[in-house]
Amino acid sequence: MSRKQSVAALVFLLATLLIPGFVGTKEKVHSDVMKFSGIVQLDEDLWASVLGTVGPPEFFKGLRSVDSPQGTTFLNDSGEVRFFPDRMTITLRIIGPVTANGRSMTGKKLNYDQMRGLRFKVQWKRGLKLRPVREFRLHTPSESSFMDLENSGLPIGGWTYEMVLEDSQVPITDHLVLSILSPENKLIARMSAYL
């Protein structure tokens, strides 16, 4: 190996160890999705399981975050992603009733009037500041049936809520906060989804 090749190899080695983002830099990569989940108390003795997914699915497909000493960068197959899409969706499933620890109670149903009367509020959170989503629409909720994996695949009742939110230039680092309110405008739950 010539002196010129040795110097080039040494420069490459130093670059890989010292320059962020260069080949060989230790980075932590993981796939990202946005979800809401939890157990909520609908009234004194009625609990339900809440599962929500944020879309559109094609935006989140292949989206990943890369953690490095310089911070977190979000990437997809086209390169760096800095903002959420202008139009997003939330599919929320409220399943139950369940016990306070989340075990299903087969043979019982959620109250029709209460479930149709639920209200929702969606906000963006950056640091400690909350701001409303520019435009939010709730489609007509529907009574649904889900497979209960805890009880040999027996069906369990629930409700599905489809929501559309529109906003522009929302940084991908913001959190999406969903509040569920009773028909009487009482806060039932507040959940956060983020990457």
C-alpha positions as semicolon CSV with decimal commas, in nm:
position;residue;x (nm);y (nm);z (nm)
1;M;0,000;0,000;0,000
2;S;0,145;0,333;-0,103
3;R;0,171;0,630;0,129
4;K;-0,108;0,803;-0,068
5;Q;-0,340;0,502;-0,020
6;S;-0,255;0,486;0,352
7;V;-0,342;0,853;0,399
8;A;-0,670;0,805;0,206
9;A;-0,760;0,504;0,422
10;L;-0,682;0,700;0,741
11;V;-0,894;0,997;0,624
12;F;-1,184;0,762;0,543
13;L;-1,154;0,593;0,884
14;L;-1,156;0,927;1,068
15;A;-1,451;1,051;0,861
16;T;-1,659;0,746;0,941
17;L;-1,592;0,792;1,312
18;L;-1,622;1,170;1,341
19;I;-1,851;1,309;1,070
20;P;-2,224;1,269;1,154
21;G;-2,429;1,095;0,891
22;F;-2,123;0,945;0,722
23;V;-2,108;0,571;0,649
24;G;-2,043;0,382;0,970
25;T;-2,206;0,633;1,205
26;K;-2,402;0,453;1,473
27;E;-2,768;0,523;1,411
28;K;-3,076;0,374;1,565
29;V;-3,346;0,310;1,306
30;H;-3,704;0,207;1,384
31;S;-4,034;0,203;1,193
32;D;-4,303;0,448;1,290
33;V;-4,680;0,439;1,321
34;M;-4,920;0,662;1,511
35;K;-5,178;0,500;1,737
36;F;-5,409;0,579;2,026
37;S;-5,489;0,309;2,281
38;G;-5,618;0,271;2,632
39;I;-5,904;0,177;2,861
40;V;-6,158;0,453;2,925
41;Q;-6,438;0,487;3,178
42;L;-6,755;0,587;2,993
43;D;-6,963;0,622;3,312
44;E;-6,964;0,497;3,673
45;D;-6,953;0,125;3,598
46;L;-6,890;0,111;3,222
47;W;-6,544;0,077;3,070
48;A;-6,435;0,035;2,710
49;S;-6,114;-0,034;2,520
50;V;-6,006;0,234;2,271
51;L;-5,788;0,158;1,971
52;G;-5,716;0,423;1,711
53;T;-5,494;0,439;1,406
54;V;-5,382;0,751;1,226
55;G;-5,359;0,752;0,846
56;P;-5,328;0,768;0,557
57;P;-5,150;0,431;0,562
58;E;-4,942;0,512;0,253
59;F;-4,782;0,806;0,438
60;F;-4,669;0,586;0,726
61;K;-4,561;0,292;0,506
62;G;-4,182;0,297;0,502
63;L;-4,164;0,597;0,736
64;R;-3,888;0,556;0,989
65;S;-3,697;0,768;1,232
66;V;-3,320;0,767;1,255
67;D;-3,174;0,865;1,592
68;S;-2,820;0,993;1,585
69;P;-2,613;1,214;1,818
70;Q;-2,734;1,514;1,615
71;G;-3,105;1,437;1,676
72;T;-3,390;1,248;1,513
73;T;-3,456;1,259;1,140
74;F;-3,766;1,109;0,975
75;L;-3,716;0,936;0,641
76;N;-3,915;0,747;0,381
77;D;-3,814;0,601;0,045
78;S;-3,809;0,952;-0,110
79;G;-3,582;1,110;0,155
80;E;-3,636;1,330;0,460
81;V;-3,993;1,393;0,582
82;R;-4,051;1,714;0,775
83;F;-4,432;1,760;0,773
84;F;-4,745;1,552;0,811
85;P;-4,976;1,530;0,508
86;D;-5,232;1,812;0,472
87;R;-5,517;1,558;0,501
88;M;-5,507;1,284;0,766
89;T;-5,752;1,031;0,905
90;I;-5,825;0,869;1,239
91;T;-6,007;0,536;1,262
92;L;-6,116;0,493;1,622
93;R;-6,262;0,171;1,759
94;I;-6,432;0,173;2,097
95;I;-6,481;-0,189;2,206
96;G;-6,674;-0,314;2,501
97;P;-6,792;-0,313;2,756
98;V;-6,478;-0,435;2,928
99;T;-6,369;-0,460;3,290
100;A;-6,149;-0,186;3,437
101;N;-5,841;-0,398;3,355
102;G;-5,949;-0,448;2,991
103;R;-6,103;-0,797;2,996
104;S;-6,402;-0,826;2,766
105;M;-6,753;-0,876;2,897
106;T;-6,933;-1,082;2,632
107;G;-7,311;-1,067;2,613
108;K;-7,331;-0,696;2,705
109;K;-7,347;-0,395;2,474
110;L;-7,245;-0,031;2,494
111;N;-7,531;0,217;2,527
112;Y;-7,649;0,315;2,178
113;D;-7,749;0,673;2,263
114;Q;-7,432;0,738;2,459
115;M;-7,206;0,604;2,185
116;R;-7,381;0,803;1,910
117;G;-7,361;1,113;2,128
118;L;-6,985;1,102;2,193
119;R;-6,798;1,412;2,085
120;F;-6,435;1,449;1,984
121;K;-6,179;1,726;1,989
122;V;-5,849;1,700;1,802
123;Q;-5,549;1,926;1,865
124;W;-5,181;1,948;1,777
125;K;-4,933;1,969;2,063
126;R;-4,586;2,121;2,038
127;G;-4,400;2,130;2,366
128;L;-4,665;2,243;2,617
129;K;-4,876;2,439;2,367
130;L;-5,198;2,300;2,220
131;R;-5,367;2,434;1,909
132;P;-5,680;2,312;1,731
133;V;-5,661;2,125;1,403
134;R;-5,764;2,370;1,128
135;E;-6,050;2,152;1,000
136;F;-6,202;1,842;1,162
137;R;-6,491;1,624;1,044
138;L;-6,646;1,321;1,210
139;H;-6,825;1,081;0,979
140;T;-7,136;0,899;1,103
141;P;-7,031;0,646;1,369
142;S;-7,130;0,283;1,317
143;E;-7,203;0,000;1,555
144;S;-6,952;-0,276;1,487
145;S;-6,856;-0,627;1,586
146;F;-6,497;-0,729;1,660
147;M;-6,329;-1,063;1,723
148;D;-6,243;-1,111;2,089
149;L;-5,914;-1,299;2,094
150;E;-5,931;-1,345;2,474
151;N;-6,253;-1,549;2,452
152;S;-6,179;-1,802;2,176
153;G;-6,253;-1,557;1,898
154;L;-6,610;-1,484;2,004
155;P;-6,749;-1,157;1,871
156;I;-6,763;-0,852;2,097
157;G;-6,952;-0,533;2,030
158;G;-6,822;-0,187;1,978
159;W;-6,830;0,126;1,766
160;T;-6,618;0,262;1,482
161;Y;-6,561;0,636;1,432
162;E;-6,400;0,768;1,114
163;M;-6,250;1,117;1,132
164;V;-6,081;1,345;0,881
165;L;-5,850;1,630;0,978
166;E;-5,698;1,888;0,750
167;D;-5,411;2,118;0,832
168;S;-5,096;2,227;0,654
169;Q;-4,727;2,254;0,739
170;V;-4,759;2,057;1,067
171;P;-4,410;1,945;1,172
172;I;-4,376;1,569;1,198
173;T;-4,247;1,614;1,555
174;D;-4,585;1,748;1,679
175;H;-4,814;1,522;1,883
176;L;-5,178;1,460;1,790
177;V;-5,407;1,487;2,093
178;L;-5,755;1,332;2,085
179;S;-6,011;1,419;2,352
180;I;-6,327;1,209;2,393
181;L;-6,624;1,391;2,548
182;S;-6,955;1,254;2,675
183;P;-7,287;1,373;2,525
184;E;-7,302;1,604;2,831
185;N;-6,961;1,754;2,733
186;K;-6,771;1,582;3,017
187;L;-6,411;1,484;2,936
188;I;-6,390;1,104;2,924
189;A;-6,037;1,063;2,795
190;R;-5,745;1,248;2,644
191;M;-5,495;1,048;2,440
192;S;-5,181;1,139;2,250
193;A;-5,030;0,983;1,937
194;Y;-4,685;1,071;1,810
195;L;-4,393;0,932;1,619
